[in-house]
């Protein structure tokens, strides 16, 4: 069951601004504390976290969003994970938008706001291997450039009981799963399996079958795989319009296709 704790810390404001370079303040065991900024603010509003699962499947990727509910925009936040009540990290992060990674020697590694005054920030939590047990996500952040409330959020996900103590299953067939989340913006995860090592190509196509983007192309080992697809306008690819697309997986002479919905 999902456990959530939200603590809003209200103290006297000082004339100092929050900065994204304040890191290792997630509030997790072994961190520097709970304040991700140089200021201790006051006011209304809070920071909310969505997308972290109630129960996770080991090795699976989950899109997570950090945003504010009321009050000012997010000046900065620090986010990390822990296995149970230990100081061991529970998985890794991949940034999506308005987020960047940090690592502070002797304290922790995680993800934080890429810049001041953001409405929302998105990243991918890559769950740890089987046998890791319950994992908690810690987020400590502040709102406002000079003042605003400080918020601490703790979310706990249990490991899928079917995965504990089991060996990885080698798939007996070529499969392609429905992407999650769907609809999505800007990132989603596509999972598939191949029975033997081989060349794999994953493409995104429009409604008439024209290829609009190659999502992956290269060799892969047999087994289950997941690919995080980020369609944000990052200047690398031509921006895509909102709408219905098809993703197609080619493995040797075999082809599988599913539909997805991209909503800006």
C-alpha positions as a Markdown table, in Angstrom:
| # | Residue | x | y | z |
|---|---|---|---|---|
| 1 | Unk | 0.0 | 0.0 | 0.0 |
| 2 | Unk | 1.2 | 3.5 | -0.8 |
| 3 | Unk | 2.4 | 5.5 | 2.2 |
| 4 | Unk | 2.6 | 9.2 | 1.9 |
| 5 | Unk | 3.8 | 11.8 | 4.3 |
| 6 | Unk | 3.6 | 15.5 | 3.6 |
| 7 | Unk | 5.2 | 18.0 | 6.0 |
| 8 | Unk | 5.0 | 21.7 | 5.3 |
| 9 | Unk | 7.6 | 23.7 | 7.2 |
| 10 | Unk | 6.8 | 27.3 | 7.9 |
| 11 | Unk | 9.5 | 29.6 | 9.4 |
| 12 | Unk | 10.5 | 33.2 | 9.1 |
| 13 | Unk | 11.5 | 34.4 | 5.7 |
| 14 | Unk | 14.9 | 35.9 | 4.9 |
| 15 | Unk | 16.0 | 37.9 | 1.9 |
| 16 | Unk | 17.8 | 35.1 | 0.2 |
| 17 | Unk | 16.7 | 33.2 | -2.9 |
| 18 | Unk | 16.5 | 29.5 | -3.4 |
| 19 | Unk | 19.0 | 28.0 | -5.9 |
| 20 | Unk | 19.2 | 24.7 | -7.8 |
| 21 | Unk | 22.8 | 24.3 | -6.6 |
| 22 | Unk | 21.6 | 23.4 | -3.1 |
| 23 | Unk | 21.7 | 19.6 | -3.3 |
| 24 | Unk | 21.7 | 16.5 | -0.9 |
| 25 | Unk | 18.8 | 18.0 | 1.1 |
| 26 | Unk | 16.1 | 15.4 | 0.2 |
| 27 | Unk | 15.4 | 14.6 | 3.9 |
| 28 | Unk | 16.3 | 10.9 | 3.5 |
| 29 | Unk | 18.6 | 9.1 | 5.9 |
| 30 | Unk | 22.1 | 10.2 | 5.2 |
| 31 | Unk | 21.1 | 13.5 | 3.6 |
| 32 | Unk | 22.1 | 17.0 | 4.8 |
| 33 | Unk | 18.6 | 17.8 | 5.9 |
| 34 | Unk | 15.3 | 18.9 | 4.5 |
| 35 | Unk | 15.8 | 22.4 | 3.1 |
| 36 | Unk | 16.7 | 22.5 | -0.6 |
| 37 | Unk | 17.3 | 26.2 | -0.6 |
| 38 | Unk | 19.0 | 29.1 | 1.2 |
| 39 | Unk | 15.7 | 30.5 | 2.5 |
| 40 | Unk | 13.1 | 29.3 | 4.9 |
| 41 | Unk | 9.9 | 30.6 | 3.6 |
| 42 | Unk | 6.3 | 31.2 | 4.5 |
| 43 | Unk | 3.1 | 31.4 | 2.7 |
| 44 | Unk | 0.6 | 29.0 | 1.0 |
| 45 | Unk | 0.9 | 26.2 | -1.5 |
| 46 | Unk | 2.7 | 22.9 | -1.4 |
| 47 | Unk | 4.7 | 20.5 | -3.7 |
| 48 | Unk | 3.1 | 17.3 | -5.0 |
| 49 | Unk | 4.6 | 14.2 | -6.5 |
| 50 | Unk | 2.7 | 11.9 | -9.0 |
| 51 | Unk | 3.7 | 8.8 | -10.9 |
| 52 | Unk | 5.6 | 6.9 | -8.1 |
| 53 | Unk | 3.9 | 3.5 | -7.9 |
| 54 | Unk | 2.3 | 1.8 | -5.0 |
| 55 | Unk | 4.0 | -1.5 | -6.0 |
| 56 | Unk | 6.9 | -1.6 | -8.3 |
| 57 | Unk | 8.2 | -4.3 | -10.7 |
| 58 | Unk | 12.0 | -4.7 | -10.4 |
| 59 | Unk | 13.9 | -3.2 | -13.3 |
| 60 | Unk | 10.9 | -1.2 | -14.5 |
| 61 | Unk | 10.9 | 2.5 | -15.3 |
| 62 | Unk | 8.2 | 4.8 | -13.9 |
| 63 | Unk | 7.7 | 8.5 | -15.1 |
| 64 | Unk | 7.4 | 10.8 | -12.1 |
| 65 | Unk | 6.2 | 14.5 | -12.0 |
| 66 | Unk | 7.0 | 17.0 | -9.3 |
| 67 | Unk | 4.8 | 20.1 | -9.4 |
| 68 | Unk | 3.3 | 22.7 | -7.1 |
| 69 | Unk | -0.3 | 23.0 | -5.9 |
| 70 | Unk | -1.1 | 26.6 | -5.2 |
| 71 | Unk | 1.3 | 29.3 | -4.1 |
| 72 | Unk | 4.5 | 30.2 | -6.0 |
| 73 | Unk | 6.4 | 28.1 | -8.6 |
| 74 | Unk | 9.1 | 25.6 | -7.4 |
| 75 | Unk | 12.4 | 27.3 | -6.7 |
| 76 | Unk | 14.2 | 24.0 | -6.1 |
| 77 | Unk | 13.7 | 20.5 | -4.9 |
| 78 | Unk | 15.9 | 17.5 | -4.0 |
| 79 | Unk | 14.7 | 14.0 | -4.7 |
| 80 | Unk | 16.4 | 10.6 | -3.9 |
| 81 | Unk | 15.4 | 7.1 | -2.9 |
| 82 | Unk | 16.2 | 4.6 | -0.1 |
| 83 | Unk | 15.9 | 0.9 | 0.4 |
| 84 | Unk | 13.8 | 0.4 | 3.5 |
| 85 | Unk | 15.3 | 2.3 | 6.4 |
| 86 | Unk | 18.8 | 2.2 | 5.1 |
| 87 | Unk | 21.0 | 4.8 | 3.4 |
| 88 | Unk | 21.3 | 2.6 | 0.3 |
| 89 | Unk | 19.8 | 4.1 | -2.9 |
| 90 | Unk | 16.8 | 2.3 | -4.3 |
| 91 | Unk | 17.2 | 2.6 | -8.1 |
| 92 | Unk | 18.4 | 5.3 | -10.4 |
| 93 | Unk | 16.9 | 8.4 | -12.2 |
| 94 | Unk | 16.7 | 9.6 | -15.8 |
| 95 | Unk | 15.9 | 13.2 | -16.4 |
| 96 | Unk | 13.0 | 14.2 | -18.7 |
| 97 | Unk | 12.3 | 17.9 | -18.4 |
| 98 | Unk | 13.1 | 20.8 | -16.0 |
| 99 | Unk | 15.3 | 18.4 | -14.0 |
| 100 | Unk | 18.9 | 17.5 | -13.6 |
| 101 | Unk | 21.0 | 14.8 | -11.8 |
| 102 | Unk | 23.1 | 15.5 | -8.7 |
| 103 | Unk | 25.6 | 13.5 | -6.7 |
| 104 | Unk | 27.2 | 14.8 | -3.4 |
| 105 | Unk | 30.0 | 12.6 | -2.1 |
| 106 | Unk | 29.3 | 11.2 | 1.3 |
| 107 | Unk | 25.6 | 12.1 | 1.2 |
| 108 | Unk | 23.4 | 11.0 | -1.7 |
| 109 | Unk | 22.7 | 11.1 | -5.4 |
| 110 | Unk | 19.4 | 12.1 | -6.9 |
| 111 | Unk | 17.5 | 14.6 | -9.1 |
| 112 | Unk | 16.7 | 18.2 | -8.6 |
| 113 | Unk | 15.2 | 21.3 | -10.3 |
| 114 | Unk | 17.2 | 22.4 | -13.4 |
| 115 | Unk | 16.3 | 26.1 | -12.8 |
| 116 | Unk | 14.5 | 28.4 | -10.5 |
| 117 | Unk | 10.8 | 29.1 | -10.7 |
| 118 | Unk | 9.4 | 26.0 | -12.5 |
| 119 | Unk | 5.8 | 24.9 | -12.6 |
| 120 | Unk | 6.7 | 21.2 | -12.9 |
| 121 | Unk | 9.6 | 18.9 | -13.4 |
| 122 | Unk | 9.7 | 15.4 | -14.8 |
| 123 | Unk | 12.0 | 12.4 | -14.6 |
| 124 | Unk | 12.0 | 8.6 | -14.8 |
| 125 | Unk | 12.6 | 6.4 | -11.7 |
| 126 | Unk | 14.3 | 3.2 | -12.7 |
| 127 | Unk | 13.4 | 0.6 | -10.1 |
| 128 | Unk | 16.1 | -1.5 | -8.6 |
| 129 | Unk | 16.7 | -5.3 | -9.1 |
| 130 | Unk | 14.6 | -8.0 | -7.5 |
| 131 | Unk | 15.2 | -8.5 | -3.8 |
| 132 | Unk | 15.6 | -4.8 | -3.0 |
| 133 | Unk | 12.4 | -4.7 | -0.9 |
| 134 | Unk | 10.3 | -1.6 | -0.2 |
| 135 | Unk | 11.7 | 1.7 | -1.7 |
| 136 | Unk | 10.9 | 5.2 | -0.4 |
| 137 | Unk | 11.1 | 8.3 | -2.6 |
| 138 | Unk | 12.1 | 11.5 | -0.7 |
| 139 | Unk | 11.4 | 15.0 | -2.0 |
| 140 | Unk | 12.2 | 18.2 | -0.2 |
| 141 | Unk | 11.6 | 21.5 | -1.9 |
| 142 | Unk | 10.8 | 25.1 | -1.6 |
| 143 | Unk | 8.5 | 27.6 | -3.5 |
| 144 | Unk | 9.0 | 31.3 | -4.3 |
| 145 | Unk | 12.2 | 33.2 | -5.1 |
| 146 | Unk | 12.6 | 34.8 | -1.7 |
| 147 | Unk | 9.9 | 33.3 | 0.4 |
| 148 | Unk | 7.4 | 30.5 | 0.2 |
| 149 | Unk | 6.7 | 27.2 | 2.0 |
| 150 | Unk | 9.1 | 24.4 | 2.3 |
| 151 | Unk | 7.6 | 20.9 | 1.7 |
| 152 | Unk | 8.8 | 17.4 | 2.4 |
| 153 | Unk | 7.1 | 14.4 | 0.6 |
| 154 | Unk | 7.8 | 10.7 | 1.4 |
| 155 | Unk | 6.3 | 8.0 | -0.8 |
| 156 | Unk | 6.9 | 4.3 | -0.3 |
| 157 | Unk | 6.5 | 1.5 | -2.9 |
| 158 | Unk | 6.5 | -2.2 | -2.1 |
| 159 | Unk | 8.3 | -4.6 | -4.3 |
| 160 | Unk | 6.0 | -6.8 | -6.4 |
| 161 | Unk | 5.7 | -10.1 | -4.3 |
| 162 | Unk | 5.9 | -12.2 | -7.4 |
| 163 | Unk | 9.4 | -10.9 | -8.1 |
| 164 | Unk | 11.0 | -11.5 | -4.7 |
| 165 | Unk | 13.3 | -14.5 | -4.7 |
| 166 | Unk | 12.6 | -15.5 | -8.3 |
| 167 | Unk | 15.0 | -15.9 | -11.2 |
| 168 | Unk | 14.5 | -13.7 | -14.3 |
| 169 | Unk | 12.1 | -15.4 | -16.8 |
| 170 | Unk | 13.4 | -15.9 | -20.3 |
| 171 | Unk | 10.4 | -15.1 | -22.6 |
| 172 | Unk | 9.2 | -17.9 | -24.9 |
| 173 | Unk | 7.8 | -15.5 | -27.5 |
| 174 | Unk | 8.3 | -12.1 | -29.2 |
| 175 | Unk | 6.0 | -9.7 | -27.4 |
| 176 | Unk | 5.3 | -5.9 | -27.4 |
| 177 | Unk | 3.3 | -4.4 | -24.5 |
| 178 | Unk | 1.1 | -1.3 | -24.3 |
| 179 | Unk | 3.1 | 1.8 | -23.4 |
| 180 | Unk | 2.7 | 3.4 | -20.0 |
| 181 | Unk | 1.5 | 6.0 | -19.3 |
| 182 | Unk | -0.9 | 6.4 | -22.2 |
| 183 | Unk | -1.8 | 9.1 | -23.1 |
| 184 | Unk | 1.4 | 10.8 | -22.1 |
| 185 | Unk | 3.4 | 14.0 | -22.2 |
| 186 | Unk | 6.3 | 14.1 | -22.8 |
| 187 | Unk | 7.7 | 10.7 | -21.7 |
| 188 | Unk | 6.4 | 7.1 | -21.7 |
| 189 | Unk | 7.9 | 3.6 | -21.3 |
| 190 | Unk | 7.6 | 0.8 | -23.9 |
| 191 | Unk | 8.3 | -2.8 | -22.8 |
| 192 | Unk | 8.9 | -5.8 | -25.0 |
| 193 | Unk | 10.6 | -9.2 | -25.0 |
| 194 | Unk | 12.7 | -11.2 | -27.5 |
| 195 | Unk | 13.4 | -15.0 | -27.2 |
| 196 | Unk | 16.9 | -14.8 | -28.6 |
| 197 | Unk | 19.6 | -12.2 | -29.1 |
| 198 | Unk | 19.2 | -10.2 | -32.3 |
| 199 | Unk | 18.8 | -6.9 | -34.1 |
| 200 | Unk | 15.8 | -4.8 | -32.9 |
| 201 | Unk | 14.3 | -1.6 | -34.3 |
| 202 | Unk | 11.6 | 0.4 | -32.6 |
| 203 | Unk | 10.0 | 3.2 | -34.7 |
| 204 | Unk | 7.2 | 5.8 | -34.3 |
| 205 | Unk | 4.9 | 6.1 | -37.2 |
| 206 | Unk | 2.0 | 8.4 | -38.1 |
| 207 | Unk | -1.6 | 7.2 | -38.9 |
| 208 | Unk | -0.8 | 6.5 | -42.6 |
| 209 | Unk | 2.4 | 4.5 | -41.7 |
| 210 | Unk | 5.1 | 7.0 | -42.4 |
| 211 | Unk | 8.0 | 6.8 | -40.0 |
| 212 | Unk | 8.4 | 10.0 | -38.0 |
| 213 | Unk | 11.1 | 8.9 | -35.6 |
| 214 | Unk | 13.5 | 6.0 | -34.8 |
| 215 | Unk | 13.2 | 5.3 | -31.1 |
| 216 | Unk | 15.9 | 2.5 | -31.0 |
| 217 | Unk | 17.9 | 0.5 | -33.5 |
| 218 | Unk | 20.6 | -2.0 | -32.5 |
| 219 | Unk | 21.4 | -5.4 | -31.1 |
| 220 | Unk | 19.8 | -6.7 | -27.9 |
| 221 | Unk | 20.2 | -9.7 | -25.7 |
| 222 | Unk | 17.3 | -12.1 | -25.2 |
| 223 | Unk | 14.9 | -11.3 | -22.4 |
| 224 | Unk | 12.6 | -8.5 | -21.3 |
| 225 | Unk | 13.5 | -4.9 | -22.2 |
| 226 | Unk | 12.1 | -1.4 | -21.6 |
| 227 | Unk | 12.8 | 1.8 | -23.5 |
| 228 | Unk | 11.9 | 5.3 | -22.2 |
| 229 | Unk | 10.6 | 7.5 | -25.0 |
| 230 | Unk | 10.8 | 11.2 | -24.6 |
| 231 | Unk | 9.0 | 13.3 | -27.2 |
| 232 | Unk | 9.7 | 16.7 | -25.6 |
| 233 | Unk | 10.8 | 19.5 | -27.9 |
| 234 | Unk | 14.6 | 19.5 | -27.1 |
| 235 | Unk | 15.9 | 20.9 | -30.4 |
| 236 | Unk | 17.4 | 17.5 | -31.4 |
| 237 | Unk | 14.3 | 16.2 | -33.3 |
| 238 | Unk | 11.6 | 17.9 | -35.2 |
| 239 | Unk | 8.7 | 18.7 | -32.8 |
| 240 | Unk | 5.7 | 16.4 | -33.0 |
| 241 | Unk | 2.1 | 17.4 | -32.9 |
| 242 | Unk | -0.3 | 16.0 | -30.4 |
| 243 | Unk | -2.3 | 13.1 | -31.6 |
| 244 | Unk | -2.4 | 9.3 | -32.2 |
| 245 | Unk | 0.7 | 7.5 | -33.4 |
| 246 | Unk | 1.7 | 3.9 | -33.8 |
| 247 | Unk | 4.9 | 2.3 | -32.5 |
| 248 | Unk | 6.4 | -0.6 | -34.4 |
| 249 | Unk | 8.9 | -3.2 | -33.2 |
| 250 | Unk | 10.9 | -5.2 | -35.8 |
| 251 | Unk | 12.8 | -8.3 | -34.7 |
| 252 | Unk | 14.2 | -10.3 | -37.7 |
| 253 | Unk | 11.2 | -11.0 | -39.9 |
| 254 | Unk | 8.7 | -10.4 | -37.2 |
| 255 | Unk | 6.8 | -7.1 | -36.7 |
| 256 | Unk | 4.5 | -6.0 | -33.9 |
| 257 | Unk | 2.6 | -2.6 | -33.7 |
| 258 | Unk | 0.6 | -0.8 | -31.0 |
| 259 | Unk | -1.1 | 2.6 | -30.8 |
| 260 | Unk | -0.1 | 5.4 | -28.4 |
| 261 | Unk | -1.5 | 8.9 | -27.8 |
| 262 | Unk | 0.8 | 11.9 | -27.4 |
| 263 | Unk | -0.8 | 14.9 | -25.7 |
| 264 | Unk | 1.1 | 18.2 | -25.3 |
